[in-house]
């Protein structure tokens, strides 16, 4: 049986009536894990909750416990009941006398701020898996506006908030809990529905840094998606054309990103491959980073990736801007963060440092790469580099040397390595055997 984690609110416990009610309501559906946390020791509590959340399938959290649940960077479904999105505003006035004795306001405020700052890195897909239930007669607080500002579901046509008839402590009342679970499971069913998920339109999501995240899907069957793609494709081409400018000097033979000499060629390939495009824009609306994924080749196969560049006359080439590098790194972190997204990609050069040196990417064995990319002339490489250097000259261990391979591209032999999320290594070889769920079908 799948497991659910219940996180109690301030003053609650893993053995209290709320936990008991949740366990009873989910009997036969989920095996409920409920532990006791000290919510007034934020970072220590969050560390314990993060560890407990690793081994469950669904997370349910009440009030202040919901603040910690929302701080988890996970794609697992999360139900929050009257979430305390802004604890600094209300918790000091809700403390009992016995709680005040152990309450260090300066420490709590500082550590709550640290957790809240992490919300800016939670992407739109993870936000879509969070569902908040608010009571119309909550006697303590209501942070619906703040929840929407930080975790709004940007998947077209789906709203991840719901008001029910009730009071603050939903989990203590069977009828209120029933309403909450009914709304939550209905939402998850709608989210997983092929038509809804296939026609998703991920709009611009403003983070605390005023960055905007944009996901677009070709062949989704949704006219709004097509409009979104067409409105942004000029910028997408411009970013990638600069990032791959080195290929125009006959180093790859064809020129342009991935060998595509025109924007029209790239667009046509995106249609053919049922591509997904991830972009990050600055608060001013300037495109900072782009990644294009082929959804036809098992999982999400990274095809092209690039950050904003500027021409450097001294070096005689385009050089990545600082904002472009930061945005590109955020996309890369998302790639390997969640194994459930079935990401894998073939990389070389500077991308190796970003995936290997700065993240926990794992390499894919050559035998599996041959299954992922049949007929590509993949060969063993004898170029062993136990130690590599980054662009600053700093040495680092080349942990993936054994999985490098060579293959011909545009008439020249290139050294490559394929990577995936850590949890994907064992299952990635099955990606070509499992038809990737195409958008709109």
Steps between C-alpha positions, in 0.01 A plus 500: 500500500622849421596729788385847601678734740286713732662813647310644795460868584639707786453324832389177336667160493530185300275321749230768530141501382583668169746227405250236610225653286725520195605138549138390528388702196773344284467147632537251216636771269823615666708380792531827695830594665464769769788619716532778756693818410609810685373769263678772700839359399454563126814372327534194722132421450522549125798264481298229677194558283712491185643165609155360583363619166759301305323170563136594438281556196270778622542778758220654708566791733304731727549867588863571599593147397387599150767771492766229525322278248485784248874554546573148372630511144321189378263394226308275741135602556459729802169587668518795739214578738462869591872551435689750713682655204624801701590372850674822606169686475291276721694243702630739773139587588384137506754356743388345829682598820694173508608550138623854562763370743685315222424748222797690357339753268822622339607144419157400369465808281847454355450130426149545361647761264765251387235242414279754325790617285518146360150536354646700211671184368184285500395465138153506348465123476561459872263787581230319302524206741407719801134534591376731776169474683374805690209516746241773462483547879869477591527669840877558484613608151457451126791519258331410172643807324853423618468134401393597149782753468759234581353169382230571242442212262577633156368195317223626277149471640588356843484685832692358797298667777162414651277651770290268715247549779692476825738636759878516534575150625369305203668173597317490834158489334403199293253689279752774418776249433269312265436820304873571481598153379216495248620827347865387506445166328272660242773752423765227462272310263448811289873570499586152377225496240657477154290778352561748780866420541550480128355845444682658787606859455768600742488874526765734636572425862665786687736388772636706786781600266244617241609226263242351272481130418339383180429143386369442150391182322486442126208297361298548818177553312449824690476822296628702795815292514558567133458874560740483791763322292467738205522804729831381646671303225698792359667545840551125537681491166708806586621348830594167341647655186745701712573211737593274206675772297826304513349241266492759222878489477487157335567326831183303450457552128141622480484800732226609732357324807500127451580540133184702428594790275169687530231561757254328267709179503510493880126564524429213261718265705317600820172406334643166385638411842197614706744730674469656841669838547600642838593867525590750769444872451618791711254729675540738206387231258838417345563134421787371716517124437338235280491120490327289236411136568407228252204302637507229232819322603401358836478738794601863467803502277688829527565618144615862529586726789639851522517817705501866407825612332665827404764563236845545651721687251819420692436127483337520159206284603173494690542463877227402745367777723485451876118501496506254212730262688289517817177433312658214307620344823148513643366305204777245537426455871136436417601240242665271750299586810201275431541149365128481426551729204711240318762754394817400317738691279818469295757764591858614449724801555373766744179311573705225665608740773144615562354150515787318670692754702210708630218244524455137587443377146585137430650363181327237285700189395596481135298183445186686609585802286515268198143392578390860548661615173517204262689539175708796617838328462584512870853377575720452805734786576861459607537862613517452874499809720498408868534869585341792316510877533220752497529829313674661796769234497381324813549124497216261576460124487358369175260251658345396170799429278412132462165586337629740235462392139568635152265537207510669159317833466509688170797296381713553811549280807374655823547384858176492699343371818132449584358595838180459698356552849659276766187288549464449125818302440337160545183575305634725223574199279123441480423846366517396132265208572233712661317737269519848650155641565458760227324825578145521377445126467 
